[in-house]
Amino acid sequence: MTDGFARRDGFTTFGTAVALLTACALAFACVWTVRNQSRAAGVQATADAAALAAQNEVAEFVIAVRMADSALLSMSLTGLSLVGVGTACCCAPPTAASGKALIGTGKRILEKRDEMARTAKELLSAAQDALPAAAQVHAQAVMQENADSLGARAVGLVELVPQTGEPLEVGESSAAGAADAALDASEGIAAAAQESEQARSDAQAALEKGFDHDCGNAPGYCMYERADTVAGLPPSENPLYHSVNAWSFKVALERAQAYYPHRAATEAPADGSVEEQARSALRKRFYEFAADEVVKGRAADDGASVPDIRFPLLPKNTAEMKETELYTEAVYPAAGGCLHAWDGCPGAASGIEGRGSLAQQDAGAYGVCATCGFDAASLGKVAAASSAIENGFEYHYRKVAEAAREYVEAMERALPAESSAKDAVDGVFDRIRDAIGDLGGCRIEAYPPGRYGALAALSLSVEESAPTPFLSEASDEGAYAAVSASVLGEDAEEDVLSSLLDGVADEIGPPLSDAGPAILSLWSSLVKAYSTGTEGLCSGVEDLLDSMPIVGSTGLGSWAREALVAMLEAAGIEPANTEAAKPFVANTEHVAPLGDGPVATAVASLKGAPRKGSASVLDAAGVGGP
């Protein structure tokens, strides 16, 4: 009998059986332990999933707020940009009609923005009110699903921290007022631009006319050609310009101021006949008079103010000569009761008795010399010959003088019209700048429940486990409990604006379809401006401006374009946060001290954490607040 329990070689059948039974009991005990530990781990995972599920509802609400905010902001920027571009277009007659249409479209977009703002406030407020219930339902579903997979019964509670949100506010935009101001001013701006355009066109025509008669017609007849051919004026005093863009009336005036002293100094009779000597004396007298007159001229033109240009007109006939000092000055020699053309007149051989004027001669004080025949008509003919035909210097000088007068008159119309247009445009741009500055108060501000995080408390119980061999037919494993917390963070890989235009463009409808692809392109750029700030805004506006032919002789369109871009740059729109919010598991000590619900109170009490008023994790979430 003892051989069954002990043998000399140490191996017995009974001993082997006991060893095998012991090993099996230990193995099944390990299985039971692992199963219990797995359930315990599953409880924590289930609590984490529940907290994430609850906070996921908050994340989706935050994303909805950001999308609504970006949609409204982009609509405001689009509307205001269209108003600005439209106003700039009114400064150029070719685009004035398009400008008014753009302003009207911008206004309609801004009106739609206000309608969408009211709708967004109602919908988001309702969603915020339902947020705690939605978070609870979602979390409970996750708890139950995980509990079923563990074969246990779940009892849990999810709590958003804080449990209530602040009333949601959507500021009313004042941008529509800027659009109204632009519409009111558009007619006046367009009219002033048209007046300025016409006046500038007249001024340019006058400038070209003056250029042609001064030197533009060379080598044909002109002041330059006559000064070179007749007077032999050196190039330093007789420059030749090949483009009206480099020329000014000052060139022509200085040419005349050099020409007449030179002609007076070099004038001499062509022969010794009395008639030629008389004509030469009268020509010299005319040139001296002309030299004194043209030096009184002015030709100041800075482009910013009405030009100060004056070309003294020289007499072209006897009647005009009588209006000058040539007629009234007592400088002509008197002898034998007659006036003479020059001191050497043979008719004055008896000796010069004094000096007289043509006016005195016409009054009967002096007679007409039978030798030289000097009278008012003979002096009047000196200027008449060279003023009436193209081969005379005075002919072209008078044409330049007339052109200068026409130029000044045109600029007197153009500059006030341009000033009026600029003042009106500046007024509109000021309203746009103020409206952009006010956009910060027109944003959607949301402080929802759960903005600090979510807490989940879970208990899993297994009333009776399946029988385990070698242990017992049934065992009561008790309950498993866990707590978890989640907070919001940012997902830099996802942008909430990626598909924003798909829905919003349909909501706007006719205003966009009326304005065409250019406005959609602008809108797309301004949606991006939500995350890129001023740089994106200016880029979108400049792209739209590039598609509009805002050109004209006045330069008003270019000025308005530069002023608009400068105003937008000065507005200083800062980039906004467009990253998607996502929930992340966090230590409960970051969340529990911020709540006042039963779960938060219990967890904070267990951990002995002091109550706090804020948490650094809120900065990462980007949804902090009161």
Secondary structure, 3 states (H helix, E strand, C coil): CHHHCCCCCCCCHHHHHHHHHHHHHHHHHHHHHHHHHHHHHHHHHHHHHHHHHHHHHHHHHHHHHHHHHHHHHHHHHHHHHHHHHHHHHCCCHHHHHHHHHHHHHHHHHHHHHHHHHHHHHHHHHHHHHHHHHHHHHHHHHHHHHHHHHHCCEEEEEEEEECCCCCCCEECCCCHHHHHHHHHHHHHHHHHHHHHHHHHHHHHHHHHHHHHHHHHHCCCCCCHHHHHHHCCCCCCCCCCCCCCCCCCCHHHHHHHHHHHHHHHHHHCCCCCCCHHHHHHHHHHHHHHHHHHHHHCCCEEECCCCCCCEEECCCCCCCHHHHCCCHHHHCCCEEEECCEECCCCCCHHHCCCCCEEECHHHHHCCCCEECCCCCCCHHHHHHHHHHHHHCCCCHHHHHHHHHHHHHHHHHHHHHHHHHHHHHHHHHHHHHHHHHHHHHHHHHHCEECCCCCCCEEEEEEEEEECCCCCECCCECCCCCEEEEEEEEEEEEEEEEEECCCCHHHHHHHHHCHHHHHHCHHHHHHHHHHHHHHHHCHHHHHHHHHHHHHCCCCCCCCCHHHHHHHHHHHHHHHHCCCCCCCEEEEEEEECHHHCHHHCCCHHHHHHHHHHCCCCCCCCCHHHHHCCCCC
